[in-house]
Amino acid sequence: MSALYEIVDRLLALDEYLATEEGELTGAAELALDELEGSLEEKCEHVFAYILEEEALAAQRTAEAQRLRGLARTNTNRAEALRGWMLEQLRRLPPGKSVQTKLGRLVAQRNGTPSLKQRVATDDLPPEYRRVYVEVDVARALELYRTVYAGRLAGLKGVALDAAKPQARGEATQAVHDAGFDVEQGWHLRAYS
């Protein structure tokens, strides 16, 4: 059996040949077309079955990973709770008192750097203690794209949709480009059952 790309290449070559022959479908060309279309359907079915199998396996592994993360979170929480409890017990001892165990020496020790908590509103802090962050609003640029695209499609009433879409897409892309963004249109495989 041929590879999927080879089948598609042969179908495209046959389409090109038929275009030069002014669409006349000879007996040999018709047989070749039927064979290629059958091969294409069979190959696509095999590849699609493999895709579905991989997605199912990925879903199983994702579920297992979530289960393991839950178990790890439980262990981490239990260890942190015990660590906190032990710290409180050791803090009750006289300062500097340590406990020697077979696993190591334990002591309640003050942190080197204290934690700071803001007690006034940010605007009331002196300017040297405030930071300003600038963030790109990609959602707003996407909204501009959609607005221009939809507006242009609405303005092209009476024009075939297949002809109107590229024109509207081009104008929306230009509007977003003028705002400082590049548009990259992705593709995805959609399967209908």
N, C-alpha and C positions, 0 to 999 in steps of 0.2 A: 504494500500500500504506500502511496506517495505521501510526502509531508504536506501539511495543510498549506503552507506558502507555495509549494509547487503546484498544487491543485488550483489555487487562486491565480497564480501566474498563467497557467494554461487556459483557464477560463477567460482571463483578460485578453490573452493572445487570440483566442477564438472569437471573442467579441470584436476585437480589432479587425480580424480577417473578415468577419461577416459584415462589418461596416464598409470595408473596401469592396465587397462583392454585392453591395446595395441590398443587404438583408436577405439574399437568397440562401435558403437553408438546404444544402444538398444532402443526400442520404448519408454520406460519410460524415459530414459536419453534424448532422442531427444525432447520429450514433455517438460521436465524440462528445457532443454537448450532454446527452443523456448520461453517458458514463461519468463525465466529470461532475455533473450535478449530483449523481448518486454517490460518488466518492466524496464530494464536499459534504453532503449531509451525514454520511457515515463518519467521516473524520471529525466533523464538528460535534457529533453526538459523543464520540469517544473522548474528545478533549473536554467537552462540557461535563461529562460524567466524572472525569478526573478532577475538574474544578470543584464540583459539588462535594466530592469525597474529601478534598483538601480543606474546603470550608467547614465541613462537618468535623473533621479532625481538629481544626483550629478552634472551633467552638468548644469541643470537649476539653482541649488543653487549656483554654481560657477559663473554663469552669473549674478545672482542677487547680489552676494557678490561683484563682480567687479563693478556693477552699484552703489552699496552703497558706496564702497571705493571711487569711482569717486565723488560722492556727498560730502563725508566727506572731500576729498582733496579740493574741491571747497570751502567748509566752512572754512577749515583751512587756505587756501590761502587768502581768503577774510579777515579773522580775523588778519592774519599776516600783510597784507597790511595796514589795519586800524591801527594796533598797531604801525607800522613803521611811518605812517603819523602822528599819535598822538604824538609819540616820537619827531619827527622833530618839531612839533608845540610847544611842551613844552620846547624843547632845546632853542627856541628863547626867552623864558622868562629869567629874571635875574637868575643867578645860585642860587640853593637852593629854588627857588620859587615853591610852590606846589599848586595844585588845589583840594579843598575839594568838593566831590560830595556825593550824598546820598548813592552811592555804595562803596565809599572809597576815600582815598587820593591818588592823582596822582602826581608823580614828575619824572623828567628826571634825572637819576642818572648814574654816570660813573661806568663801570664794575669794580669789584675788581681785576681781573687778566686780563692783556692786552692780545690781540691776537698777535702771532708772525708769521711773514711771512719770509720764506727763501729767501734771496736775492742773494746768490751765489750758484754755482754748489755744489752738495753733496760732490764730491771729494775734493773741496776746503775748506770744513768745518774742523775744528780741530777734531781729532778722538773721543774725549770725547762727541761730539755732533752727532755722527753717530751710528746707530744700524744695525746689520747684521741679517737677518732672513734666516733660513734654512727651506725649504719647501719640502715635499715629492712629487716626480713626479710619481704619480700612472699611469698617461697616458703612460709614457715611459715603465713602467713595463708591462702594458697591451699590448703595442706594441711588447715587447719582447715575450710575450706569443703567440700573433698572428703570429709573424714571425717564431718562432720555430714550432708551430702547422702546419702552411701552408707548411713550408719547409719539415717537416717530412711526411706530407700527399703526397707531390710531390715525395718524395723519396720512397714511398711504392706503386709505380705503379704496377699494376697487382694483388694487394691484394684487396680483397673485401672491399668496403668502410666501411661497418659495422664493420669489423675487424680492419681496419686501424685507424679509428677515435679514439677509446679508447687508442691505443698505442701512437698516436700523441698527444692526450690530456695529457697522463701521462708524456711524455717527456717535453711538454710545461710547465706543472705544476711544474716539478722538476727544470726546468731552472729558473722559477720565484721564487720558494722556495729558491733556492741557492742565489738569489739576495736579499732575506729577506722578501718575501711576502708569505702569504697563499692565496690559490685560493679557492674561494667558488662559485660553480656553482649553480645559481638559476634556477627556473622553472617558466613557465608561461602557462596559458591556451590560446590556439589559437583556434579560431572558424572560420570555413570556411563556406561560404554560397553558 
